[in-house]
Amino acid sequence: MVNTTKNVLPWRILTLVVLLMLGAGLWVATTKIDYTWRWKRVPQYFVYHAETMTNAPADGLVADIENLGEKTRIKFISETDDELFFEIDSTTLNVSIDEDLFEGDHIGSTFEWQAGPLVIGLWNTLWISAAASVLGLIIGMITGLCRVSNNTTLRDLSAIYVELIRGTPLLVQLFIFYFFLGTVLDIDRFVAGIFALAVFAGAYVAEIIRAGIQSIPKGQMEAARSLGMNVPQAMVYIILPQAFKRTLPPLAGQFISLIKDSSLVSVIAINDLTKSGREVITSTFATFEIWFVVALLYLVMTFALSQVISLVERRLAVSD
């Protein structure tokens, strides 16, 4: 019996050496440039302690101050005898009992953790990519079926759509969807961005679906028809399940590409991860740090999706 561990170990070591050499090369390259690294500025753009100031809503009097530990409750009586209560952090108390206040005077503040621009941008990228992927899969599935249809009109129209979308840049399509269709149909920029990404991905998904269907032997359809199934039933129950297994890897690659392509929606002012990164850079001047972090976040998203697809592939392989 061959000891696979012994055979693999030298190659694992070689892989580690190559990675260490790449890391050392990157470190040497960074020392050659005149740049001050500011990694300490990055965490606050994920989550930060936001301060909300509490001010007197009108002229009045501080009637009572009750200490609740970390919080303090303020009883405020306005000139019209309206009683108002405010709860602030005890360390920010800025008034005393029986103190007269004018409208806008600072009473105190409260602090709470809030999501920073990078987290907000990451969330927008995730749901935009997810929505565009689902819609793109639907468009691609319908178009792919039209591509193998016996109807000449459906085949021609689907072929025109595929060639038109694959032959023009996504950036141009985004501009058309937002500035032209968005203006004519009064479409929100998020809707325009999602539809542009979905239409773009749908053209590639259609070709993947078409290739998957045509890779199934014709005898499968003939056998299904001989059992009394009509064409739609045979396609749904016999052909498509087999085609899905074969097209899963290229579909995964297409949706991974879609996550990265979603960075282009920033050009139509959608606050995605890329746009959030640009805004953070303008306020921190930590150019390399932020772009490295943004790249890492995209890598995490795409790697997670690839792992999910790999799990699905393994589950489907067991059922074969």
Steps between C-alpha positions, in 0.01 A plus 500: 500500500641841400549747785330809360597711802870455422442588135297811577708639789792635287256681275321649801832626627581645157161676495572650842844617389354667189236679712765616747713629214203691357425646842863602548504657154187700582652617829823608327298686237305690765822607673627649175218753470476818705168428666380518859271211584191593704337167583366636832257720309329208325292332783288812566362476145351159579328595827527813708360655819260765373409796719145634496470839666190589705406867496221697667200504262378832641563750779441343839631365829682186614257372762669178605808286434486129584819295491441150360862388502643520151192698394347818639135604459426870463157650574454815296207744532449744217358851530163362392514253796556197277693225682768324294740224603843437347737211567870562440834342588597608852851607398360757255265680743526873429223650716399525865168504691301826476720623216326720246553386143442668168393322184798312352708488822698179532366262766714193442569222251441132439741259333417189300684268264415557136608335175774687318511577128693181414237280667218691331677473164564128556132442578390691189740299286371173645131563445548663159711204385251250643201669336681533167612136516147367557353723229789421266448126553131536410580707190776261401283193550220640282743622234692172503180306438414739218843437349420129458135555407356380169337841459710709260386835644593401856839371384575818302390742773694314769809488279477877436469565874798282586727647233393857577564472873822300473630734231464824701673604825310474828594860582321625187196286584488649850499851357221408255287341771544787743519815289266393216257237627517634854399845380227380264347247742591688822704208636693522824878468466502178705237343274689617190826355633345165588326467164814596309703237687225239457462561127878486458533175698191351333668502159792292627276272706290439188799367309598282796147358520488447122831312505385292796174400330672414173756287686224259606466214248193530276402151605398639839230715341388218274475261795296753697265554206458124461382487863218740416659828611454812292798724420461740798464208744804324355700823519403570863526148643767335283723743309536804729596307819785331311600824327502683836760261640724555198459877495544559874878577485473755215189653661695538824779672310251736339341599831842549659585732212169680556597583858817664373320668209257654750777745592414689180164612643696759696516710181124564528535615862395174667668478839655156453825372648720665235334840533515478879871424473555808282313720750706367791823565310405865441462553875797294623752504211567136597492396135679166505351385831141557389547343156666197659205467739246543218680236293503264799125546552433416134725196538307384807168532313618314192681232703189439712288461186751261343496286817120486498501395134764236573280362779201484264715323238608238753139443609388459141791265427384271783156472340646382165 
